[in-house]
Amino acid sequence: MDKSNLAWLSRAFKKINPHNDPRIMLIAPDFDESVIRISAYLSLNIELYKYTAVQDEATMQLGIVCEAVEIEPASEKVTIIRSVDDILGYCDDNRIKAEIKKL
């Protein structure tokens, strides 16, 4: 990750540590499932929060209630790369085997 902008920002904002990765917080009324799923695959420190606006009936004051959205870790599928010999051993049809050997 290119941290050159973080170093520049840390000069203006002393609380920013340019050696730490950025942290992203998204706050919205709700999130689509695709946003939650994609967040799991990003290699970023990302947090999602849903909010609800509330009003105290006695004082009529407005406020918000935030709830963290759990991001399930992305399942990493292991891709098995088979050799040509493995594929030929699996195939029963000699005509197909001959075509695979041409590749």
FIDRENKE-989139 format. One record per residue: residue number from 1; residue in one letter; x, y negated, z negated of N, C-alpha, C in turn. Coordinates in steps of 0.001 Angstrom, whole numbers. Layout:
BEGIN
NUM, a, X, Y, Z, X, Y, Z, X, Y, Z;
...
END
This chain:
BEGIN
1, m, 839, 1175, 0, 0, 0, 0, 886, -1241, 0;
2, d, 571, -2181, 873, 1318, -3435, 964, 901, -4335, -193;
3, k, 1858, -4656, -1043, 1560, -5470, -2217, 2100, -6892, -2097;
4, s, 2453, -7316, -891, 3028, -8652, -730, 2029, -9737, -1106;
5, n, 752, -9532, -802, -258, -10523, -1188, -460, -10555, -2697;
6, l, -295, -9419, -3356, -436, -9389, -4812, 650, -10220, -5477;
7, a, 1851, -10154, -4944, 2941, -10956, -5507, 2632, -12438, -5346;
8, w, 2094, -12807, -4208, 1732, -14201, -3962, 626, -14648, -4918;
9, l, -385, -13795, -5085, -1483, -14130, -6004, -1015, -14203, -7453;
10, s, -57, -13353, -7813, 403, -13335, -9208, 1118, -14626, -9586;
11, r, 1639, -15346, -8603, 2258, -16638, -8908, 1199, -17666, -9286;
12, a, 54, -17608, -8629, -1028, -18556, -8917, -1859, -18130, -10124;
13, f, -2027, -16830, -10295, -2843, -16293, -11391, -1961, -15383, -12234;
14, k, -1503, -15889, -13349, -501, -15193, -14181, -995, -13858, -14736;
15, k, -2317, -13642, -14811, -2838, -12383, -15352, -2727, -11228, -14357;
16, i, -2446, -11528, -13100, -2307, -10483, -12082, -899, -9908, -12153;
17, n, -837, -8597, -12332, 435, -7892, -12339, 647, -7289, -10949;
18, p, 1609, -7804, -10184, 1784, -7312, -8811, 2277, -5870, -8729;
19, h, 2661, -5277, -9843, 3142, -3891, -9850, 2003, -2889, -10001;
20, n, 817, -3374, -10386, -348, -2500, -10514, -1157, -2525, -9219;
21, d, -1763, -1394, -8899, -2641, -1346, -7738, -3889, -2176, -8014;
22, p, -4471, -2768, -6977, -5694, -3550, -7182, -6843, -2672, -7658;
23, r, -7739, -3263, -8398, -8931, -2574, -8896, -10131, -3259, -8256;
24, i, -11012, -2476, -7677, -12177, -3014, -6982, -13432, -2618, -7741;
25, m, -14266, -3601, -8037, -15549, -3357, -8692, -16640, -3900, -7775;
26, l, -17567, -3031, -7391, -18715, -3450, -6590, -19949, -3402, -7477;
27, i, -20702, -4480, -7483, -21902, -4570, -8311, -23069, -4903, -7392;
28, a, -24106, -4071, -7434, -25262, -4255, -6567, -26497, -3660, -7254;
29, p, -27692, -4019, -6766, -28907, -3433, -7346, -28952, -1913, -7175;
30, d, -28384, -1418, -6087, -28345, 25, -5844, -27313, 301, -4763;
31, f, -26911, 1562, -4633, -25950, 1957, -3622, -26509, 3123, -2824;
32, d, -26307, 3075, -1533, -26669, 4169, -651, -25743, 5352, -957;
33, e, -26230, 6555, -770, -25414, 7754, -1032, -24132, 7756, -210;
34, s, -24191, 7210, 1001, -22993, 7211, 1841, -21909, 6312, 1250;
35, v, -22285, 5214, 615, -21302, 4333, -27, -20622, 5067, -1183;
36, i, -21402, 5786, -1964, -20857, 6538, -3096, -19923, 7636, -2602;
37, r, -20340, 8333, -1543, -19534, 9431, -1012, -18223, 8906, -409;
38, i, -18311, 7830, 355, -17113, 7266, 974, -16150, 6752, -93;
39, s, -16681, 6201, -1172, -15834, 5694, -2260, -14948, 6792, -2833;
40, a, -15450, 8012, -2841, -14672, 9137, -3381, -13474, 9464, -2504;
41, y, -13559, 9184, -1214, -12480, 9522, -292, -11441, 8418, -146;
42, l, -11737, 7230, -660, -10773, 6133, -566, -9693, 6299, -1617;
43, s, -8484, 5992, -1258, -7393, 6090, -2230, -7218, 4737, -2921;
44, l, -8314, 4261, -3508, -8336, 2987, -4205, -8914, 3183, -5599;
45, n, -8569, 2266, -6486, -9176, 2251, -7816, -10479, 1471, -7677;
46, i, -11579, 2193, -7418, -12860, 1556, -7129, -13903, 2002, -8136;
47, e, -14706, 1050, -8591, -15796, 1330, -9523, -17073, 724, -8964;
48, l, -18173, 1457, -9093, -19475, 987, -8641, -20374, 788, -9853;
49, y, -21102, -318, -9865, -22043, -615, -10950, -23370, -1057, -10357;
50, k, -24450, -449, -10856, -25798, -889, -10487, -26276, -1854, -11569;
51, y, -27004, -2879, -11155, -27533, -3796, -12150, -29037, -3905, -12022;
52, t, -29661, -4242, -13148, -31091, -4499, -13204, -31279, -5819, -13927;
53, a, -32064, -6712, -13335, -32373, -7984, -13992, -33492, -7740, -14999;
54, v, -33339, -8292, -16187, -34341, -8133, -17250, -34678, -9509, -17821;
55, q, -35865, -9581, -18426, -36276, -10828, -19063, -36865, -10508, -20423;
56, d, -36373, -11204, -21433, -36892, -11049, -22790, -38269, -11715, -22835;
57, e, -39295, -10936, -23179, -40663, -11461, -23172, -40877, -12526, -24240;
58, a, -40152, -12445, -25337, -40338, -13417, -26418, -39670, -14756, -26088;
59, t, -38437, -14705, -25604, -37684, -15949, -25360, -37674, -16355, -23889;
60, m, -38089, -15458, -23004, -38096, -15680, -21562, -36675, -15832, -20988;
61, q, -35664, -15440, -21769, -34293, -15492, -21271, -34057, -14354, -20301;
62, l, -33291, -14659, -19259, -32941, -13656, -18255, -31589, -13053, -18580;
63, g, -31422, -11822, -18196, -30145, -11136, -18376, -30038, -10001, -17377;
64, i, -28905, -9341, -17393, -28732, -8180, -16526, -28228, -7010, -17367;
65, v, -28606, -5837, -16923, -28137, -4593, -17529, -27367, -3859, -16443;
66, c, -26126, -3517, -16736, -25281, -2816, -15762, -25146, -1351, -16144;
67, e, -25078, -525, -15123, -24918, 919, -15308, -23850, 1406, -14330;
68, a, -22852, 2098, -14847, -21792, 2634, -13989, -22345, 3758, -13130;
69, v, -21938, 3779, -11876, -22315, 4839, -10947, -21162, 5831, -10907;
70, e, -21470, 7080, -11191, -20423, 8094, -11199, -20036, 8457, -9768;
71, i, -18742, 8436, -9525, -18216, 8825, -8218, -17573, 10198, -8385;
72, e, -18218, 11197, -7803, -17693, 12562, -7882, -16392, 12637, -7087;
73, p, -15393, 13328, -7605, -14146, 13473, -6835, -14412, 14162, -5501;
74, a, -13737, 13700, -4487, -13907, 14284, -3151, -13367, 15704, -3149;
75, s, -14131, 16590, -2536, -13661, 17973, -2428, -12677, 18039, -1273;
76, e, -11526, 18552, -1575, -10499, 18655, -542, -10555, 20050, 64;
77, k, -10971, 20091, 1300, -11012, 21366, 2000, -9618, 21675, 2520;
78, v, -9200, 22899, 2321, -7900, 23320, 2820, -8100, 23853, 4230;
79, t, -7430, 23231, 5168, -7516, 23664, 6554, -6458, 24730, 6794;
80, i, -6925, 25879, 7214, -6010, 26982, 7499, -5718, 26966, 8991;
81, i, -4473, 26793, 9320, -4068, 26809, 10723, -3609, 28222, 11051;
82, r, -4338, 28828, 11955, -4044, 30212, 12326, -3084, 30248, 13511;
83, s, -2251, 31249, 13489, -1322, 31427, 14609, -2065, 32081, 15770;
84, v, -1442, 32028, 16927, -2017, 32663, 18117, -2156, 34167, 17877;
85, d, -1181, 34765, 17209, -1250, 36202, 16922, -2438, 36531, 16013;
86, d, -2715, 35648, 15037, -3884, 35857, 14161, -5179, 35836, 14975;
87, i, -5270, 34886, 15882, -6474, 34767, 16704, -6607, 35971, 17633;
88, l, -5501, 36389, 18219, -5536, 37558, 19112, -5922, 38818, 18346;
89, g, -5454, 38928, 17103, -5810, 40095, 16297, -7278, 40118, 15928;
90, y, -7894, 38961, 15844, -9306, 38849, 15489, -10204, 39154, 16683;
91, c, -9722, 38855, 17872, -10516, 38978, 19091, -10528, 40425, 19586;
92, d, -11710, 40922, 19939, -11855, 42296, 20443, -11906, 42373, 21968;
93, d, -12254, 41278, 22604, -12440, 41266, 24057, -11101, 41003, 24748;
94, n, -10641, 41988, 25544, -9339, 41880, 26211, -9282, 40740, 27223;
95, r, -10423, 40421, 27869, -10431, 39306, 28828, -10203, 37980, 28094;
96, i, -10807, 37834, 26952, -10627, 36604, 26169, -9204, 36534, 25632;
97, k, -8682, 37679, 25197, -7290, 37715, 24720, -6338, 37234, 25822;
98, a, -6592, 37659, 27045, -5726, 37268, 28166, -5810, 35751, 28399;
99, e, -7005, 35195, 28269, -7175, 33748, 28452, -6489, 32963, 27321;
100, i, -6567, 33489, 26105, -5911, 32821, 24970, -4398, 32834, 25154;
101, k, -3884, 33925, 25652, -2422, 34011, 25863, -1951, 32998, 26887;
102, k, -2820, 32625, 27851, -2452, 31628, 28854, -2286, 30239, 28225;
103, l, -2999, 29986, 27120, -2916, 28681, 26485, -1581, 28532, 25822;
END
